[in-house]
Amino acid sequence: MKKALVLLMLAGGVGFWYHKSGLPLSGDKGVPWQEVGAAEFDTVVLNSPLPALVYFDAVEGCDGADVVFARLRKRWDKQLNVYYFKAESNPSFARKYGVGEEVVFALFQNGRMVKRADAPTFLRPLLGPDNQVASFEAFLEDFQAALERFANLR
């Protein structure tokens, strides 16, 4: 099923949701990330032998990055580990990394966070006038390229 991205501007932020229709998109196969909880975060993320990109999901049901993270994980599997942390399930742990009510992307290397960006700030430059996108696929490509630069892969 093709997933169509819908961007919402809510309280000055960018939100996502998917609806399904049509054929699958390329790169939309497999698990986009490994989910990690507070109990194993230090062992899995901080001790990762590769740089680790963590998607801190602070919004219930905010799964808009699935396709991009699946592509990142597939393309850069020898250079980057990709993880998902459900921040609303452990907000006190998430606050330790500056996660509040916004989705946050964070890059960890050598046991520490080296970069952090909240989703609204990160995604705003990818949107056109009136927060529109030229096409779903073009937006996904721009989003992926931006995350690759963020993770020092480009």
GROMACS elastic network, one bead per residue, 0.5 to 0.9 nm:
[ bonds ]
;  ai    aj funct       b0    kb
    1    20     6  0.56039   500
    1    21     6  0.51833   500
    1    22     6  0.50233   500
    1    25     6  0.79848   500
    2    19     6  0.81882   500
    2    20     6  0.54292   500
    2    25     6  0.58040   500
    2    28     6  0.88233   500
    3    18     6  0.58289   500
    3    19     6  0.55567   500
    3    21     6  0.61926   500
    3    22     6  0.78360   500
    3    23     6  0.83793   500
    3    24     6  0.72268   500
    3    25     6  0.74405   500
    3    28     6  0.89883   500
    3    67     6  0.87409   500
    4    17     6  0.83236   500
    4    18     6  0.55537   500
    4    19     6  0.55573   500
    4    20     6  0.63448   500
    4    21     6  0.74165   500
    4   136     6  0.68900   500
    5    16     6  0.68068   500
    5    17     6  0.61900   500
    5    18     6  0.51597   500
    5    19     6  0.71831   500
    5    64     6  0.66790   500
    5   136     6  0.64099   500
    6    15     6  0.81262   500
    6    16     6  0.57925   500
    6    17     6  0.57181   500
    6    18     6  0.64432   500
    6    19     6  0.82065   500
    6    64     6  0.83075   500
    6   136     6  0.87132   500
    7    14     6  0.64568   500
    7    15     6  0.56600   500
    7    16     6  0.51010   500
    7    17     6  0.71922   500
    7    64     6  0.88710   500
    7   131     6  0.80126   500
    7   132     6  0.81434   500
    7   133     6  0.88389   500
    8    13     6  0.78443   500
    8    14     6  0.55860   500
    8    16     6  0.64023   500
    8    17     6  0.85055   500
    8   131     6  0.84862   500
    9    12     6  0.59742   500
    9    13     6  0.53626   500
    9    15     6  0.63494   500
    9   120     6  0.88778   500
    9   131     6  0.78331   500
   10    13     6  0.50903   500
   10    14     6  0.62407   500
   10    15     6  0.67421   500
   11    14     6  0.84316   500
   12   120     6  0.78297   500
   13   102     6  0.79861   500
   13   119     6  0.79051   500
   13   121     6  0.79307   500
   13   124     6  0.86854   500
   14   102     6  0.89470   500
   14   119     6  0.69352   500
   14   121     6  0.84140   500
   14   123     6  0.73976   500
   14   124     6  0.76551   500
   15    59     6  0.85120   500
   15    62     6  0.72215   500
   15    64     6  0.82251   500
   15   103     6  0.87934   500
   15   119     6  0.84286   500
   15   120     6  0.78020   500
   16    61     6  0.86189   500
   16    62     6  0.57741   500
   16    63     6  0.69242   500
   16    64     6  0.50378   500
   16    65     6  0.82083   500
   17    61     6  0.73815   500
   17    62     6  0.60173   500
   17    63     6  0.62979   500
   17    64     6  0.54049   500
   18    62     6  0.86096   500
   18    63     6  0.71974   500
   18    64     6  0.61705   500
   21    24     6  0.85380   500
   24    27     6  0.86075   500
   24    28     6  0.65945   500
   24    29     6  0.82805   500
   25    28     6  0.54416   500
   25    29     6  0.83245   500
   25    67     6  0.80106   500
   25   137     6  0.86229   500
   26    29     6  0.75058   500
   26    67     6  0.85067   500
   26    71     6  0.86170   500
   27    30     6  0.83694   500
   27    67     6  0.63660   500
   27    68     6  0.78243   500
   27    70     6  0.63208   500
   27    71     6  0.51549   500
   27    72     6  0.89640   500
   27    74     6  0.80035   500
   28    31     6  0.86584   500
   28    32     6  0.81304   500
   28    66     6  0.75246   500
   28    67     6  0.50313   500
   28    68     6  0.81151   500
   28    70     6  0.62790   500
   28    71     6  0.72205   500
   29    32     6  0.79212   500
   29    67     6  0.80793   500
   29    70     6  0.69596   500
   29    71     6  0.84999   500
   30    33     6  0.89279   500
   30    70     6  0.68394   500
   30    74     6  0.88855   500
   31    34     6  0.73411   500
   31    66     6  0.83728   500
   31    69     6  0.87592   500
   31    70     6  0.63459   500
   31    73     6  0.86608   500
   32    65     6  0.86545   500
   32    66     6  0.57568   500
   32    67     6  0.70193   500
   32    68     6  0.78285   500
   32    69     6  0.50197   500
   32    71     6  0.73658   500
   32    72     6  0.80173   500
   32    73     6  0.64393   500
   32    74     6  0.83433   500
   32    82     6  0.77153   500
   32    83     6  0.84502   500
   32    84     6  0.88204   500
   33    54     6  0.88480   500
   33    55     6  0.87617   500
   33    66     6  0.82636   500
   33    69     6  0.66487   500
   33    70     6  0.67859   500
   33    73     6  0.70095   500
   33    81     6  0.81835   500
   33    82     6  0.52042   500
   33    84     6  0.59590   500
   34    81     6  0.85737   500
   34    82     6  0.65649   500
   34    84     6  0.59694   500
   34    85     6  0.87551   500
   35    82     6  0.89220   500
   35    83     6  0.56858   500
   35    85     6  0.59412   500
   35    86     6  0.78967   500
   36    39     6  0.82297   500
   36    40     6  0.65251   500
   36    41     6  0.60802   500
   36    44     6  0.76304   500
   36    45     6  0.82193   500
   36    83     6  0.64540   500
   36    84     6  0.59817   500
   36    85     6  0.54563   500
   36    86     6  0.80381   500
   37    40     6  0.57410   500
   37    41     6  0.58096   500
   37    84     6  0.85054   500
   37    85     6  0.61430   500
   37    86     6  0.74783   500
   37    87     6  0.89419   500
   37    89     6  0.87919   500
   37    90     6  0.82878   500
   38    41     6  0.50573   500
   38    42     6  0.77915   500
   38    85     6  0.81764   500
   38    90     6  0.73185   500
   38    93     6  0.66010   500
   38    94     6  0.84580   500
   39    42     6  0.75973   500
   39    43     6  0.84305   500
   40    43     6  0.53263   500
   40    44     6  0.58715   500
   40    45     6  0.80021   500
   41    44     6  0.52959   500
   41    45     6  0.53621   500
   41    46     6  0.68750   500
   41    47     6  0.88302   500
   41    85     6  0.87351   500
   42    45     6  0.56028   500
   42    47     6  0.64738   500
   42    48     6  0.88961   500
   42   111     6  0.80117   500
   43    46     6  0.60705   500
   43    47     6  0.53529   500
   43    48     6  0.75674   500
   44    47     6  0.57223   500
   44    48     6  0.57582   500
   45    48     6  0.51191   500
   45    49     6  0.88718   500
   45    51     6  0.85536   500
   45    52     6  0.61940   500
   45    53     6  0.86113   500
   45    54     6  0.81848   500
   45    81     6  0.83905   500
   45    83     6  0.77773   500
   45   108     6  0.72367   500
   45   109     6  0.86579   500
   45   111     6  0.76700   500
   46    49     6  0.87157   500
   46    52     6  0.79700   500
   46   108     6  0.67418   500
   46   109     6  0.71395   500
   46   110     6  0.68251   500
   46   112     6  0.63389   500
   46   113     6  0.83960   500
   47    50     6  0.86156   500
   47   109     6  0.84553   500
   47   110     6  0.71106   500
   47   111     6  0.58148   500
   48    51     6  0.67549   500
   48    52     6  0.66871   500
   48    81     6  0.76263   500
   48   108     6  0.85476   500
   48   109     6  0.77294   500
   48   110     6  0.77734   500
   48   111     6  0.77732   500
   49    52     6  0.85652   500
   49    81     6  0.87455   500
   49   109     6  0.83514   500
   49   110     6  0.79182   500
   50    78     6  0.79682   500
   50    79     6  0.60592   500
   50    80     6  0.54883   500
   50    81     6  0.62067   500
   50   108     6  0.88511   500
   50   109     6  0.72146   500
   50   110     6  0.84796   500
   51    79     6  0.71019   500
   51    80     6  0.52466   500
   51    81     6  0.62681   500
   51    82     6  0.86960   500
   51   107     6  0.68761   500
   51   108     6  0.57248   500
   51   110     6  0.76705   500
   51   151     6  0.78627   500
   52    80     6  0.58178   500
   52    82     6  0.57730   500
   52    83     6  0.70826   500
   52   106     6  0.80980   500
   52   107     6  0.56363   500
   52   108     6  0.50388   500
   52   109     6  0.65589   500
   52   151     6  0.84650   500
   53    80     6  0.71047   500
   53    81     6  0.62221   500
   53    83     6  0.61452   500
   53    84     6  0.85239   500
   53   105     6  0.69906   500
   53   106     6  0.57371   500
   53   108     6  0.64521   500
   53   151     6  0.71048   500
   54    81     6  0.84721   500
   54    82     6  0.60309   500
   54    84     6  0.56042   500
   54    85     6  0.69144   500
   54   104     6  0.80730   500
   54   105     6  0.57520   500
   54   106     6  0.51891   500
   54   107     6  0.63262   500
   54   108     6  0.77669   500
   55    65     6  0.88418   500
   55    69     6  0.89468   500
   55    82     6  0.78836   500
   55    83     6  0.62092   500
   55    85     6  0.61066   500
   55    86     6  0.83329   500
   55   103     6  0.73472   500
   55   104     6  0.61040   500
   55   106     6  0.67286   500
   56    83     6  0.85770   500
   56    84     6  0.61266   500
   56    86     6  0.60503   500
   56    87     6  0.57350   500
   56    94     6  0.75856   500
   56    99     6  0.72294   500
   56   102     6  0.85710   500
   56   103     6  0.56981   500
   56   104     6  0.50597   500
   56   105     6  0.62116   500
   56   106     6  0.76966   500
   57    60     6  0.74451   500
   57    61     6  0.84842   500
   57    62     6  0.67504   500
   57    63     6  0.82099   500
   57    84     6  0.72354   500
   57    85     6  0.61085   500
   57    87     6  0.53645   500
   57    88     6  0.72698   500
   57    99     6  0.88383   500
   57   101     6  0.89663   500
   57   102     6  0.76982   500
   57   104     6  0.68535   500
   57   105     6  0.87654   500
   58    62     6  0.78922   500
   58    85     6  0.86803   500
   58    86     6  0.65827   500
   58    88     6  0.53725   500
   58    89     6  0.87697   500
   58    91     6  0.82891   500
   58    94     6  0.85885   500
   58    99     6  0.72943   500
   58   100     6  0.68561   500
   58   101     6  0.54954   500
   58   102     6  0.55427   500
   58   104     6  0.76089   500
   59    62     6  0.54112   500
   59    63     6  0.89089   500
   59    86     6  0.84885   500
   59    87     6  0.79558   500
   59    88     6  0.70128   500
   59   101     6  0.68954   500
   59   102     6  0.68755   500
   59   103     6  0.66060   500
   60    63     6  0.85936   500
   60    86     6  0.84447   500
   60    88     6  0.71675   500
   61    64     6  0.86784   500
   62    65     6  0.80841   500
   62   103     6  0.82332   500
   63    66     6  0.59647   500
   64    67     6  0.76498   500
   64    68     6  0.85824   500
   65    68     6  0.53854   500
   65    69     6  0.60201   500
   65    70     6  0.84680   500
   65   140     6  0.85168   500
   65   143     6  0.87509   500
   66    69     6  0.53441   500
   66    70     6  0.60450   500
   66    71     6  0.86353   500
   67    70     6  0.51641   500
   67    71     6  0.62735   500
   67    72     6  0.87003   500
   67   140     6  0.76372   500
   68    71     6  0.51564   500
   68    72     6  0.61755   500
   68    73     6  0.85995   500
   68   140     6  0.62599   500
   68   141     6  0.78409   500
   68   143     6  0.70875   500
   68   144     6  0.55745   500
   68   147     6  0.87763   500
   69    73     6  0.59978   500
   69    74     6  0.84730   500
   69    82     6  0.73170   500
   69   144     6  0.77738   500
   70    73     6  0.51853   500
   70    74     6  0.61685   500
   70    75     6  0.85735   500
   70    82     6  0.88445   500
   71    74     6  0.51218   500
   71    75     6  0.59372   500
   71    76     6  0.83028   500
   71   144     6  0.78410   500
   72    75     6  0.52095   500
   72    76     6  0.57182   500
   72    77     6  0.75961   500
   72    80     6  0.82419   500
   72    82     6  0.78439   500
   72   144     6  0.70915   500
   72   147     6  0.84312   500
   72   148     6  0.77352   500
   73    76     6  0.55527   500
   73    77     6  0.52209   500
   73    78     6  0.89291   500
   73    80     6  0.72165   500
   73    81     6  0.69307   500
   73    82     6  0.61465   500
   74    77     6  0.55451   500
   75    78     6  0.83606   500
   75    79     6  0.89684   500
   76    79     6  0.52405   500
   76    80     6  0.56306   500
   76    81     6  0.80785   500
   76   153     6  0.82211   500
   77    80     6  0.55920   500
   77    81     6  0.65677   500
   77    82     6  0.85162   500
   78    81     6  0.80631   500
   79   153     6  0.81146   500
   80   151     6  0.81571   500
   80   153     6  0.86074   500
   85    88     6  0.88998   500
   85    89     6  0.87306   500
   85    94     6  0.83620   500
   86    89     6  0.57250   500
   86    90     6  0.73029   500
   86    91     6  0.87654   500
   86    94     6  0.85818   500
   87    90     6  0.53929   500
   87    91     6  0.53938   500
   87    92     6  0.85360   500
   87    93     6  0.77524   500
   87    94     6  0.54481   500
   87    95     6  0.85360   500
   87    99     6  0.74467   500
   87   100     6  0.82507   500
   87   101     6  0.88632   500
   87   103     6  0.85551   500
   88    91     6  0.53053   500
   88    94     6  0.80931   500
   88   100     6  0.89267   500
   88   101     6  0.85578   500
   90    93     6  0.55810   500
   90    94     6  0.63445   500
   90    95     6  0.88442   500
   91    95     6  0.60464   500
   91    96     6  0.87444   500
   91    99     6  0.78125   500
   91   100     6  0.74331   500
   92    95     6  0.51996   500
   92    96     6  0.67730   500
   93    96     6  0.53208   500
   93    97     6  0.75080   500
   93    99     6  0.87445   500
   94    97     6  0.55312   500
   94    98     6  0.66957   500
   94    99     6  0.51704   500
   94   100     6  0.72762   500
   95   100     6  0.60950   500
   96    99     6  0.73115   500
   97   106     6  0.85460   500
   97   113     6  0.80175   500
   97   116     6  0.86500   500
   98   104     6  0.84328   500
   98   116     6  0.85570   500
   99   102     6  0.67545   500
   99   103     6  0.73590   500
   99   104     6  0.63974   500
   99   118     6  0.82586   500
  100   103     6  0.80154   500
  100   104     6  0.86431   500
  102   118     6  0.62219   500
  102   119     6  0.67507   500
  102   120     6  0.76771   500
  103   117     6  0.86627   500
  103   118     6  0.57879   500
  103   119     6  0.53392   500
  103   120     6  0.79618   500
  104   116     6  0.69288   500
  104   117     6  0.56587   500
  104   119     6  0.55917   500
  104   120     6  0.88892   500
  105   115     6  0.82011   500
  105   116     6  0.57975   500
  105   117     6  0.53765   500
  105   118     6  0.62604   500
  105   119     6  0.69228   500
  105   122     6  0.86579   500
  105   147     6  0.87057   500
  106   113     6  0.67251   500
  106   114     6  0.75961   500
  106   115     6  0.55348   500
  106   117     6  0.64809   500
  106   118     6  0.86279   500
  106   150     6  0.89735   500
  106   151     6  0.88162   500
  107   112     6  0.84647   500
  107   113     6  0.57471   500
  107   114     6  0.57296   500
  107   115     6  0.50717   500
  107   116     6  0.64615   500
  107   150     6  0.79420   500
  107   151     6  0.64510   500
  108   111     6  0.66246   500
  108   112     6  0.53242   500
  108   114     6  0.55426   500
  108   115     6  0.71783   500
  109   112     6  0.55988   500
  109   113     6  0.64413   500
  109   114     6  0.65059   500
  110   113     6  0.84245   500
  110   114     6  0.89763   500
  113   116     6  0.73894   500
  115   150     6  0.77696   500
  115   151     6  0.83141   500
  116   150     6  0.89536   500
  117   120     6  0.85648   500
  117   121     6  0.69880   500
  117   122     6  0.60709   500
  117   150     6  0.89985   500
  118   121     6  0.57204   500
  118   122     6  0.60993   500
  118   123     6  0.86150   500
  119   123     6  0.57879   500
  119   124     6  0.82241   500
  120   123     6  0.53481   500
  120   124     6  0.58675   500
  121   124     6  0.54645   500
  121   125     6  0.77469   500
  122   125     6  0.69626   500
  122   126     6  0.80769   500
  122   146     6  0.83292   500
  123   126     6  0.53409   500
  123   127     6  0.69147   500
  123   143     6  0.73970   500
  123   146     6  0.87145   500
  124   127     6  0.55141   500
  124   128     6  0.84984   500
  124   131     6  0.77301   500
  125   128     6  0.77451   500
  126   131     6  0.86956   500
  126   133     6  0.78908   500
  126   139     6  0.71142   500
  126   142     6  0.66351   500
  126   143     6  0.70902   500
  126   146     6  0.85705   500
  127   130     6  0.79753   500
  127   131     6  0.50187   500
  127   132     6  0.56545   500
  127   133     6  0.56367   500
  127   134     6  0.85941   500
  127   139     6  0.79499   500
  128   131     6  0.52570   500
  128   132     6  0.50075   500
  128   133     6  0.57956   500
  128   134     6  0.76441   500
  129   132     6  0.59563   500
  129   133     6  0.84074   500
  132   135     6  0.87799   500
  133   136     6  0.69381   500
  133   138     6  0.76875   500
  133   139     6  0.61913   500
  134   137     6  0.85837   500
  134   138     6  0.65824   500
  134   139     6  0.71707   500
  135   138     6  0.51826   500
  135   139     6  0.61566   500
  135   140     6  0.86339   500
  136   139     6  0.52067   500
  136   140     6  0.62700   500
  136   141     6  0.87543   500
  137   140     6  0.50834   500
  137   141     6  0.62259   500
  137   142     6  0.86675   500
  138   141     6  0.51266   500
  138   142     6  0.62123   500
  138   143     6  0.85344   500
  139   142     6  0.51058   500
  139   143     6  0.59894   500
  139   144     6  0.85034   500
  140   144     6  0.60276   500
  140   145     6  0.85360   500
  141   144     6  0.51184   500
  141   145     6  0.61359   500
  141   146     6  0.85642   500
  142   145     6  0.51075   500
  142   146     6  0.60902   500
  142   147     6  0.86223   500
  143   146     6  0.51454   500
  143   147     6  0.62519   500
  143   148     6  0.86320   500
  144   147     6  0.51415   500
  144   148     6  0.61273   500
  144   149     6  0.86948   500
  145   148     6  0.50110   500
  145   149     6  0.62760   500
  145   150     6  0.85434   500
  145   154     6  0.79855   500
  146   149     6  0.51746   500
  146   150     6  0.61071   500
  146   151     6  0.86583   500
  147   151     6  0.60759   500
  147   152     6  0.85177   500
  147   153     6  0.85691   500
  148   151     6  0.51030   500
  148   152     6  0.61781   500
  148   153     6  0.50427   500
  148   154     6  0.58844   500
  149   153     6  0.57545   500
  149   154     6  0.51431   500
  150   153     6  0.76491   500
  150   154     6  0.85041   500
  151   154     6  0.80453   500
